[in-house]
Amino acid sequence: MVSAVIVAGGKGERMVYDIPKQYIDIGGRQILSITLEAFENCDFVDEIVLVVPENDIDFCLKNIVERYSFRKVKKIVKGGSSRQKSVYNGLLECNPLTDIVIIHDGVRPFISSELIKKSVEGAKAYGACAVGVYVKDTIKIVDEEKFILSTPNRDNLIAIQTPQTFKYDLILKAHEIAKKENIVSTDDTALVERMGYKVKIAEGSYYNLKITTIEDIVIARVIYESLKA
């Protein structure tokens, strides 16, 4: 069984909007509703566990899940004080029969079924798989005073996206170890890497952007309109 944990606990602090970024309207739809629809319509996903701030649970149920009849959303779970804690809360609420779990950002609405399929197949084959794209810009490593220290080879640099997909027992154990040892990470693959496991990378998409800043909203609206055309 394949479960998807969709994490949507952001507050949109880098936005000028007065609502969390996952509820911002692009083309007549809330960002989160577009993300959920992608997983609802994907044949490789059996259930969805949605993780949101506790105060948003009723809002999401009535205005997103019920409004768009998302039948795969089996649970809406209270998030934690960090993304890592929110993901862990979602993992704990997955169906007991889950063997593969997909972890995805609620504010990456342009995820495709093909990318989801790639990540699931990668996790089945290797235990852990994340999608990513090669960076377009030259990356510089700088010191605290913003002077350049080095320039890594761009050919070896991947910008990691979600979904990040794992065998369920593996990622649950990784989170439990991190919790016990007070390890904090914004990336689930890093927790698995700490255990000595290799993570396979599947080619992602530049459309699969994470909506974080006001500039991303402008880009997202253009992408959404182009995809609807």
N, C-alpha and C positions, 0 to 999 in steps of 0.2 A: 504494500500500500504506500502511495506517495502523498505526503502531506505538505502543504505550503504554509509557512509562517510569514505573514505579511506584517511588517513592523511600521507603524505610523504614529510615532509618539513625539514627532518634532513640534517645536513651538514657533518656528519661523522667525527666530530672533534677528536674522539677517535680511528680513523682508520689511517692506513699508506697510504691509497689510496688518489689519487688526485681528486677523484670524490665523490659526495654524496653517502652514503651507499646504498640508494635505487636503484642505477643504477649499482652496482657492479655485475659482472657476476658470476653466480654459475651454472656450467653444461651447459653453452651456453645460459643462459637466465638471463636477469636483474631481480634482486630480486623483484622489483615492479611488473613486468609483471607476475611473478608466483603468487603473492598475488592477483592481479586483476583477473587472470584466475580462481582462486578458487571461487570468488564471481560471475563471469560471468557464471560459470557452476552450480551455486547453485539455485535450483528451488524456494528457499524461498526469493530470492532477486529480486526486480523489477527494481531497478535503482541503479547506482553508481555515486556518486559525488566525484571526485578525487581532493584533495587539495595538491598543490605543490607550491614551490617558483615561484614568477611571472616570473622570467627569464627562468624557466623550462617548461612553459606551452606549447610552440611550440614544444619543444623537445619531451615531453611526448605524445603530440597529434600524431606526425609523427612517432616516433620511438617505441612507445609502443601501444597506443590505436589503431591507424590505422594499424600498422604492424601486430597486432594479431587479428584485427577485433573484438574488444571488443564493442559489440553493446549496452551493458547496461550502458556504461559510457556516461551519458547524458551531464555532464558538467565537465570542468576542471577549478578549482577555485583557485584564488590567495590566498596563505597562509598569515598568520599574523606573527608578531614578536615573537610569542610563540606558543606552541602547543595548548594551550587553545584558543587563538585568531584564530588559523587556523581551529579548530573544529567549532567554532562559525560561521566563514565565510562559512564553508561547510553546516552547519545546515540551514543557511539563503537561500541556493540555492537548498534545497530539493524540490521535487515536492509538490505543495500545497495540494495534496491528501494524503501525507505521514501521516500514523498514528503510524508506528513503525520505528525507525531509529537505525541502527547498526553503531557503531563507532569502527574503526579498524586501527591498525598501519600498514602502508605500508611495514614495514620491518619485519612483521610476515608472511612469505610466506607459512608456512605449516599448515594453518588453513583449517579445513575440513568442508564439508557440514554438518556433524553431529553436530559439535560444533556450527556452525551458527544456525542450527535448534534449538538446546538447548537454545541458548541465546534469539532467537526470541520468543519461547514458554514461556520462563521465563518472558520476558518483557510483553507479552500479559497477563500473569496471575498475575504478581506482580507489573508491572509498570517499574521496573528496574532490570536488570540482567547482571552479569558479569561472565565470566569464570575464573577459577583459579585452582591452584594445591597446595597441601600441600607442605610446604618447606621440603627439604631433610636434610638440615644442621641445627645444633643447632644455634639459633640466640642469640646474646648478645646485650644488650643495654649498650652503653658506654658513658662516659662523654667527655668533650672537650679535655682532655689529654689522651684519649684512654684507660682509666681504666674501667673495667666492673662494671656496676651499678646493673644489674639484668639479669636473664635468663628467658624469657617468655616460657610458656608451648608450645612446638612445635606442640602439637596436636590441638592447636587453631590458628595456623598461616597459612594463605593462601597467596601464591604469586599470585597477581592479574595479569591477562593477558587481552588482547582484543581478541574477540569482547566484547564491553560493549554496551548493547542494552537497549533502553528505549522507552516508549511512547513519541512520538515526542513533544507534548506540554509540558511535564514534563521537558525534558532535555533542551529544548529551554528556558523555564522560569528559570531554574537553571543557565544557562549561562548568561542570562540577569541580574539576581540578582547579580551574581558574578562580572559582568562588572560594574554595578552601584556601588557596594560596594568595588571595587578594590581588590577583592579576587583572588588570584592566586593559581592554582592547576595543577599538571601534570596528574591528574586522574579525569575523568568525574564523576565517582561514588561519589567522595568526594563532588562534588558540589550538588548532589542530597541529600546526607546524611545531608548536612548543612540545608536543607529545612525540615528535620525531617522525610524523607522517608527511609524505609528499602530497602536494595538492596539484592536481592537473588543471591546466588552463585551457578553456575552450574560447575560440574567437568570439568576441562580443560584437556590439554594434555601437557606432557613434550616435545613433538615434536614442540609445538606451541611457539618456542622461539622467542624472539625479537633480531634481529641481531644488536648488538651495538658495539662490539669490534672485533678485528682481530681474536681472538679465536673463536668467534661465526661464522665467515666466514668458518673456517675449519670444524666446526661441521655441518654447513648448507650444505656444499658441500657433506658431507657423507650422510646426511639425504636425500638430493635431489636425489642422485644416488640410494639410497636404495628404494625410493618411485617410481622411474622410472623402477626399475628392475621387 
